Amino acid sequence: MVLQLIILIVLLLLSFFYSGLETGIVSLDLLSLEKEAKRNVKKRRLLNFVTKPDRFFGTILIGNNIVNVLIASISTIIAHNSGLFKAEYTSLVIGGVVFIFGEILPKILFRDYSNVVVPKTFPFLRVSFFLLKPFVAVVTWLNDILYKKFKIGGPHSLAYLTKDDLALLLSNTKHDKTISNPQKEMLEDMLEFNELQAEDIMISRHEIVAFSSDTPMSEVIQVAKDKGFTRYPVYEETIDKIVGILIIFDVIKVGINENSTAGEMIHQPYFVPENIDLNILMQDMQNKKKSMVIIVDSFGGTAGIVTFEDIMEEIVGDIEDEFDQEDKRSDVVKLSQDTYLVNGEVEVDDLIDDYGLELPEGSYKTVAGLIIEMLEKVPSEGAKVIVGDFSLQVMQATKRKIVKVKIKIINNKK
């Protein structure tokens, strides 16, 4: 009787390990394991084994089934000899025990701690494979026949990469000289692209360069020369009532009539919600041949705009032309060790990446947008705001925009 109980406990432990390993192996971080395998023989053996699904699935399948059959048999004998409960209840009692200790608990444990538990229990699985090798070979042969019969590919490898795997792989190439930093940044941006929404990259309403529908064309042309943009939203009364998009090329094509107004040559605007996924928006803009869309908030007001160029820059980085290169040379001037004079339209991201000025990021894109959001208005010259470790003072401004800003580091930790 005692021997039978010991055998039953051993069989339950075997069921525990087989069930746990089935979940644990598919939960392994293969990239980390591959990295460790380069300097650890045991990890190399484990990697070679788990990248051959026919081996470990066959071993686990056969081993677990043999163990479960033996558990059913030995438990029936124990029930019959002990008289603790009727034989007809054996399946119910043992089934519950196996379900809890041979399925639920091991799968939870091995899933959550796969990278620790699987390497420790791998010797057990390796021994099982050699003991059951003839049976595993038969199962593998049957699998291959089925795959060929139905013309489907078999699970010959687990060497697939998830998004998290790719992110980890990129982080591991930090000091690798075979791939350049711009290439790494592009790959990282592509991985993050599917998580972005329109509101994450839009030019906020405070930074939109737009025209009232009755703006004289002479003023439109002058602004276009100053800004260098080719498309401008046109509104009636307020920016929340955009009625069209003015394309400067249309004005040039038909000839400049200074007596006309911005509202006379507009295209139908295209509105999208601010929570639309960026990948969906990109496809939508391609299908509808739209280069600019108006982003609206939950109340129907204008939240911002997104151009197709903005979307592409999220993948490939800044798209610069000769005008961008010329402007950048004078956009940021270092006055002293802790003081900079910048153009209001300089992007916060550029100051962070190129100058190490860790200004806070938000719905705005430019320094002017940051100040306007802080003050909730277009400030006059001399206005100053404190943002974290920085003092931002407006040095030059018009009624419509901030032209120059002096940034001073007030808490220089360098």
Backbone hydrogen bonds, N-H to C=O, Kabsch-Sander energy under -0.5 kcal/mol:
donor,donor_aa,acceptor,acceptor_aa,energy
5,L,1,M,-2.0
6,I,2,V,-2.3
7,I,3,L,-2.4
8,L,4,Q,-2.2
9,I,5,L,-2.4
10,V,6,I,-2.4
11,L,7,I,-2.5
12,L,8,L,-2.2
13,L,9,I,-2.1
14,L,10,V,-2.2
15,S,11,L,-2.4
16,F,12,L,-2.2
17,F,13,L,-2.4
18,Y,14,L,-2.7
19,S,15,S,-2.4
20,G,16,F,-2.2
21,L,17,F,-2.7
22,E,18,Y,-1.7
23,T,19,S,-1.3
24,G,20,G,-3.1
25,I,21,L,-2.5
26,V,22,E,-0.8
27,S,23,T,-0.8
28,L,25,I,-1.1
30,L,28,L,-1.3
33,L,29,D,-2.3
34,E,30,L,-2.5
35,K,31,L,-1.9
36,E,32,S,-2.3
37,A,33,L,-2.2
38,K,34,E,-0.7
38,K,35,K,-0.7
39,R,36,E,-1.5
40,N,36,E,-0.6
44,R,40,N,-1.8
45,R,41,V,-2.1
46,L,42,K,-2.1
47,L,43,K,-2.5
48,N,44,R,-2.3
49,F,45,R,-1.7
50,V,46,L,-2.8
51,T,47,L,-1.5
52,K,49,F,-1.5
55,R,52,K,-1.5
56,F,52,K,-1.3
57,F,53,P,-2.7
58,G,53,P,-0.5
58,G,54,D,-1.2
59,T,55,R,-2.5
60,I,56,F,-2.5
61,L,57,F,-2.7
62,I,58,G,-2.4
63,G,59,T,-2.7
64,N,60,I,-2.6
65,N,61,L,-1.8
66,I,62,I,-2.4
67,V,63,G,-2.4
68,N,64,N,-2.4
69,V,65,N,-2.1
70,L,66,I,-2.2
71,I,67,V,-2.4
72,A,68,N,-2.1
73,S,69,V,-2.0
74,I,70,L,-2.9
75,S,71,I,-2.2
76,T,72,A,-1.4
77,I,73,S,-1.7
78,I,74,I,-2.3
79,A,75,S,-2.4
80,H,76,T,-2.1
81,N,77,I,-2.4
82,S,78,I,-2.6
83,G,79,A,-1.7
89,Y,86,K,-1.7
90,T,87,A,-1.5
93,V,89,Y,-2.5
94,I,90,T,-2.9
95,G,91,S,-2.1
96,G,92,L,-1.7
97,V,93,V,-2.0
98,V,94,I,-3.0
99,F,95,G,-2.3
100,I,96,G,-2.0
101,F,97,V,-3.0
102,G,97,V,-0.5
102,G,98,V,-2.0
104,I,99,F,-2.4
105,L,100,I,-2.4
107,K,103,E,-1.8
108,I,104,I,-2.1
109,L,105,L,-2.5
110,F,106,P,-2.9
111,R,107,K,-1.8
112,D,108,I,-2.2
113,Y,109,L,-1.9
114,S,111,R,-0.7
116,V,113,Y,-1.3
117,V,113,Y,-3.1
118,V,114,S,-1.8
120,K,116,V,-0.9
121,T,117,V,-1.9
122,F,118,V,-1.0
124,F,121,T,-0.5
125,L,121,T,-1.4
126,R,122,F,-2.7
127,V,123,P,-2.3
128,S,124,F,-2.1
129,F,125,L,-2.2
130,F,126,R,-1.9
131,L,127,V,-2.1
132,L,128,S,-2.4
135,F,132,L,-0.5
136,V,132,L,-2.5
137,A,133,K,-2.4
138,V,134,P,-1.5
139,V,135,F,-2.2
140,T,136,V,-2.6
141,W,137,A,-2.2
142,L,138,V,-2.4
143,N,139,V,-2.4
144,D,140,T,-2.4
145,I,141,W,-1.9
146,L,142,L,-2.2
147,Y,143,N,-2.6
148,K,144,D,-2.2
149,K,145,I,-2.5
150,F,146,L,-2.4
152,I,147,Y,-2.4
156,H,154,G,-2.1
160,Y,158,L,-1.5
166,L,162,T,-2.3
167,A,163,K,-2.2
168,L,164,D,-2.3
169,L,165,D,-2.6
170,L,166,L,-2.3
171,S,167,A,-2.0
172,N,168,L,-1.8
173,T,169,L,-0.6
173,T,170,L,-1.0
174,K,171,S,-1.0
176,D,173,T,-1.3
177,K,175,H,-0.5
179,I,176,D,-0.7
184,K,180,S,-2.1
185,E,181,N,-2.9
186,M,182,P,-2.1
187,L,183,Q,-2.2
188,E,184,K,-2.6
189,D,185,E,-2.5
190,M,186,M,-2.2
191,L,187,L,-1.9
192,E,188,E,-1.8
193,F,189,D,-1.2
194,N,190,M,-0.6
195,E,192,E,-1.7
196,L,192,E,-0.5
196,L,193,F,-1.5
198,A,276,I,-2.3
199,E,274,E,-2.2
200,D,197,Q,-1.6
201,I,197,Q,-0.6
201,I,198,A,-1.2
202,M,198,A,-1.5
203,I,305,I,-2.9
204,S,202,M,-0.7
205,R,303,A,-1.6
207,E,204,S,-2.0
208,I,204,S,-0.7
208,I,205,R,-0.6
210,A,208,I,-0.8
211,F,233,P,-2.3
213,S,235,Y,-2.5
215,T,212,S,-2.2
217,M,260,S,-2.6
218,S,258,E,-0.7
219,E,216,P,-0.6
220,V,216,P,-1.8
221,I,217,M,-2.6
222,Q,218,S,-1.7
223,V,219,E,-2.4
224,A,220,V,-2.6
225,K,221,I,-2.1
226,D,222,Q,-1.9
227,K,223,V,-3.1
228,G,224,A,-2.5
232,Y,246,L,-2.2
234,V,244,G,-2.9
235,Y,211,F,-2.5
236,E,241,K,-2.2
238,T,236,E,-2.6
241,K,238,T,-1.9
243,V,234,V,-2.7
244,G,234,V,-1.4
245,I,267,H,-1.9
246,L,232,Y,-3.3
247,I,245,I,-0.5
247,I,265,M,-0.6
248,I,230,T,-2.6
248,I,246,L,-0.6
250,D,247,I,-1.2
251,V,247,I,-1.1
252,I,248,I,-2.2
253,K,249,F,-2.4
254,V,250,D,-2.1
255,G,251,V,-1.0
257,N,255,G,-0.6
258,E,256,I,-0.7
260,S,257,N,-1.9
262,A,215,T,-2.2
263,G,213,S,-2.5
264,E,261,T,-1.6
265,M,262,A,-1.0
267,H,245,I,-2.5
271,F,269,P,-0.5
272,V,294,I,-2.4
274,E,296,V,-1.4
276,I,273,P,-1.3
278,L,196,L,-2.7
281,L,277,D,-2.4
282,M,278,L,-2.5
283,Q,279,N,-1.7
284,D,280,I,-2.4
285,M,281,L,-2.8
286,Q,282,M,-2.0
287,N,283,Q,-2.7
288,K,284,D,-2.4
289,K,285,M,-0.6
289,K,286,Q,-0.6
290,K,285,M,-2.3
293,V,306,V,-2.6
294,I,270,Y,-3.1
295,I,293,V,-0.5
295,I,304,G,-2.9
296,V,272,V,-2.4
296,V,294,I,-0.5
297,D,301,G,-2.4
300,G,297,D,-1.8
303,A,295,I,-3.1
303,A,301,G,-0.6
304,G,295,I,-1.6
305,I,203,I,-1.8
306,V,293,V,-2.0
308,F,291,S,-2.2
311,I,307,T,-1.6
312,M,308,F,-2.3
313,E,309,E,-2.2
314,E,310,D,-0.9
314,E,311,I,-0.9
315,I,311,I,-0.5
315,I,312,M,-1.2
316,V,312,M,-2.9
317,G,313,E,-1.4
320,E,318,D,-0.7
325,Q,321,D,-2.0
326,E,322,E,-1.8
327,D,323,F,-2.5
328,K,324,D,-2.4
329,R,325,Q,-0.9
330,S,327,D,-1.3
331,D,327,D,-0.8
332,V,328,K,-0.7
333,V,341,L,-2.7
335,L,333,V,-0.8
335,L,339,T,-1.8
336,S,339,T,-1.7
339,T,336,S,-0.7
340,Y,407,I,-2.8
341,L,333,V,-3.1
342,V,340,Y,-0.5
342,V,405,V,-3.2
343,N,331,D,-2.4
344,G,403,V,-2.7
346,V,343,N,-2.0
348,V,365,K,-2.8
349,D,365,K,-0.5
351,L,347,E,-1.5
352,I,348,V,-2.0
353,D,349,D,-2.9
354,D,350,D,-2.9
355,Y,350,D,-0.5
355,Y,351,L,-1.1
356,G,352,I,-0.9
357,L,351,L,-2.2
358,E,356,G,-1.1
359,L,357,L,-2.6
362,G,364,Y,-0.6
367,V,346,V,-2.1
368,A,344,G,-2.7
370,L,366,T,-1.9
371,I,367,V,-2.2
372,I,368,A,-2.7
373,E,369,G,-2.2
374,M,370,L,-2.0
375,L,371,I,-2.6
376,E,372,I,-2.2
377,K,372,I,-0.7
382,G,394,V,-3.5
383,A,380,S,-1.7
385,V,392,L,-2.5
387,V,385,V,-0.6
387,V,390,F,-2.9
388,G,386,I,-0.5
390,F,387,V,-1.8
391,S,408,K,-2.7
392,L,385,V,-3.1
392,L,390,F,-0.5
393,Q,391,S,-0.6
393,Q,406,K,-2.5
394,V,383,A,-3.0
395,M,393,Q,-0.6
395,M,404,K,-2.1
396,Q,404,K,-1.6
398,T,401,K,-2.9
403,V,396,Q,-2.4
403,V,401,K,-0.5
404,K,396,Q,-1.8
405,V,342,V,-2.7
406,K,393,Q,-3.1
407,I,340,Y,-3.1
407,I,405,V,-0.6
408,K,391,S,-2.5
408,K,406,K,-0.5
409,I,338,D,-3.0
410,I,389,D,-2.4
410,I,408,K,-0.7
411,N,389,D,-1.0
413,K,411,N,-0.7
